[in-house]
Amino acid sequence: MHCLNLVEAHHTANLLRSAGIRAEVRNTFLAGAVGDIPFMEAGPQIWIDDRQDVELARTILAEASQVASGPDWLCEACGETIEAQFAQCWHCGAMKPFSHDA
């Protein structure tokens, strides 16, 4: 799997590892060679140890890229309105209240 930058690559690898998929980031030092070699060869890549995990990895990454649906929520600590996909208030750092509906 190709990534645009190292931040995306390490985040992706961490998502997969948290799901029990052994993954590693490769091509971490080739960015300076872009132009001399094609980007697809020089850009960071995620390598998965077990070929059988590839489809599961694609599913996990597709689900992770979905924006959380639902209404915005109101921070109980400071009253700030926060978008649904965030679990923590950007203003004061308070966590989103637990919902028993989920």
C-alpha positions as CSV (number, residue, x, y, z in Angstrom):
1,M,0.0,0.0,0.0
2,H,1.3,3.4,-1.0
3,C,1.0,6.5,1.2
4,L,1.5,10.2,0.4
5,N,3.8,10.9,3.4
6,L,5.4,9.4,6.5
7,V,2.7,10.7,8.8
8,E,0.0,8.9,6.8
9,A,2.1,5.8,6.5
10,H,2.8,5.5,10.2
11,H,-0.8,6.2,11.1
12,T,-2.0,3.5,8.6
13,A,0.5,1.0,10.0
14,N,-0.7,1.8,13.6
15,L,-4.3,1.2,12.6
16,L,-3.5,-2.1,11.1
17,R,-1.3,-3.2,14.1
18,S,-4.1,-2.2,16.5
19,A,-6.3,-4.7,14.6
20,G,-3.7,-7.5,15.0
21,I,-2.3,-7.2,11.5
22,R,1.5,-7.2,11.3
23,A,2.5,-4.2,9.1
24,E,5.7,-2.2,8.6
25,V,6.5,1.1,6.9
26,R,9.1,1.0,4.2
27,N,10.8,3.6,2.0
28,T,11.1,6.0,4.8
29,F,14.2,7.7,3.5
30,L,13.6,7.7,-0.3
31,A,11.5,10.9,-0.5
32,G,14.6,12.9,-1.6
33,A,15.0,10.7,-4.6
34,V,11.6,11.6,-6.1
35,G,12.3,12.9,-9.6
36,D,15.2,10.6,-10.0
37,I,13.0,7.6,-9.4
38,P,9.2,7.4,-9.8
39,F,7.1,8.6,-6.8
40,M,5.4,5.2,-6.5
41,E,8.9,3.7,-5.9
42,A,10.2,6.4,-3.6
43,G,7.0,7.2,-1.5
44,P,6.4,5.5,1.8
45,Q,4.8,2.1,1.6
46,I,3.0,-0.2,4.1
47,W,4.0,-3.8,3.8
48,I,1.8,-6.5,5.4
49,D,3.5,-9.7,6.6
50,D,0.7,-12.1,5.8
51,R,-0.9,-12.0,2.4
52,Q,-4.1,-13.4,3.9
53,D,-4.5,-10.2,5.9
54,V,-4.6,-7.9,2.8
55,E,-8.4,-7.9,2.4
56,L,-9.0,-7.4,6.1
57,A,-6.5,-4.5,6.0
58,R,-8.4,-2.9,3.1
59,T,-11.7,-3.2,5.0
60,I,-10.2,-1.7,8.2
61,L,-8.7,1.2,6.3
62,A,-12.0,1.8,4.4
63,E,-13.9,1.8,7.7
64,A,-11.4,4.1,9.3
65,S,-11.7,6.7,6.5
66,Q,-15.5,7.0,7.0
67,V,-16.5,10.2,8.8
68,A,-18.6,9.5,11.9
69,S,-22.2,10.2,11.4
70,G,-24.6,11.7,13.8
71,P,-25.3,15.1,15.3
72,D,-22.7,17.5,16.7
73,W,-22.4,17.3,20.4
74,L,-22.2,19.9,23.1
75,C,-19.2,19.8,25.5
76,E,-20.5,19.4,29.0
77,A,-17.4,21.1,30.4
78,C,-17.2,24.3,28.4
79,G,-20.3,24.4,26.2
80,E,-18.5,24.3,22.9
81,T,-20.2,22.6,19.9
82,I,-18.1,19.8,18.6
83,E,-18.5,17.9,15.3
84,A,-19.7,14.3,15.6
85,Q,-16.5,12.7,14.4
86,F,-14.5,14.1,17.3
87,A,-14.3,12.3,20.7
88,Q,-12.7,15.1,22.5
89,C,-13.4,18.8,22.8
90,W,-10.9,20.9,20.9
91,H,-11.4,23.8,23.2
92,C,-11.0,22.3,26.7
93,G,-9.9,18.7,26.1
94,A,-13.0,17.1,27.8
95,M,-14.0,13.8,26.4
96,K,-17.3,13.2,24.6
97,P,-20.0,11.9,27.0
98,F,-20.6,8.2,26.7
99,S,-23.9,7.4,24.9
100,H,-25.9,4.4,26.0
101,D,-27.7,4.4,22.6
102,A,-24.7,3.0,20.7
